[in-house]
Amino acid sequence: MKELRAERGWSQQDLAERLEVSRQSVNAIETGKYDPSLPLAFRIAEVFAMRIEEIFLKG
């Protein structure tokens, strides 16, 4: 998610505002300290205009 955010030139705060969560929540997701809820995962996918699988499933 960090790479997708950086590609768009967004700060963690920018993404947090788009997702209606705190900047700390974005940081926790990006560092792997927190897994987003399913509704939040859908919002993340919507903000990035991607499928959830493309964002969260690796390999």
VEXVEXFI-474146 format. One record per residue (C-alpha): residue in one letter; x, y, z. Coordinates in steps of 0.2 Angstrom, whole numbers. Layout:
VEXVEXFI-474146
(site "A", (X, Y, Z))
...
This chain:
VEXVEXFI-474146
(site "M", (0, 0, 0))
(site "K", (14, 12, 4))
(site "E", (21, 10, -14))
(site "L", (3, 14, -21))
(site "R", (2, 29, -10))
(site "A", (19, 35, -15))
(site "E", (16, 33, -34))
(site "R", (1, 45, -32))
(site "G", (12, 57, -22))
(site "W", (0, 56, -7))
(site "S", (6, 58, 11))
(site "Q", (0, 46, 25))
(site "Q", (-11, 60, 30))
(site "D", (-18, 62, 12))
(site "L", (-23, 44, 11))
(site "A", (-30, 44, 29))
(site "E", (-42, 58, 24))
(site "R", (-47, 49, 9))
(site "L", (-51, 34, 19))
(site "E", (-58, 43, 34))
(site "V", (-46, 35, 46))
(site "S", (-31, 42, 56))
(site "R", (-14, 44, 49))
(site "Q", (-8, 32, 63))
(site "S", (-20, 19, 56))
(site "V", (-13, 21, 38))
(site "N", (5, 19, 46))
(site "A", (0, 3, 56))
(site "I", (-7, -5, 40))
(site "E", (8, 0, 30))
(site "T", (20, -7, 43))
(site "G", (11, -23, 45))
(site "K", (6, -19, 63))
(site "Y", (-13, -19, 59))
(site "D", (-24, -28, 46))
(site "P", (-38, -18, 40))
(site "S", (-56, -23, 43))
(site "L", (-65, -29, 27))
(site "P", (-75, -13, 25))
(site "L", (-59, -3, 26))
(site "A", (-50, -15, 14))
(site "F", (-64, -11, 2))
(site "R", (-62, 8, 4))
(site "I", (-44, 6, 1))
(site "A", (-47, -4, -15))
(site "E", (-59, 10, -20))
(site "V", (-48, 24, -17))
(site "F", (-34, 16, -27))
(site "A", (-46, 10, -40))
(site "M", (-40, -8, -39))
(site "R", (-46, -25, -33))
(site "I", (-43, -30, -15))
(site "E", (-32, -44, -21))
(site "E", (-21, -33, -31))
(site "I", (-17, -23, -15))
(site "F", (-16, -36, -1))
(site "L", (-11, -52, -9))
(site "K", (7, -55, -13))
(site "G", (14, -69, -24))
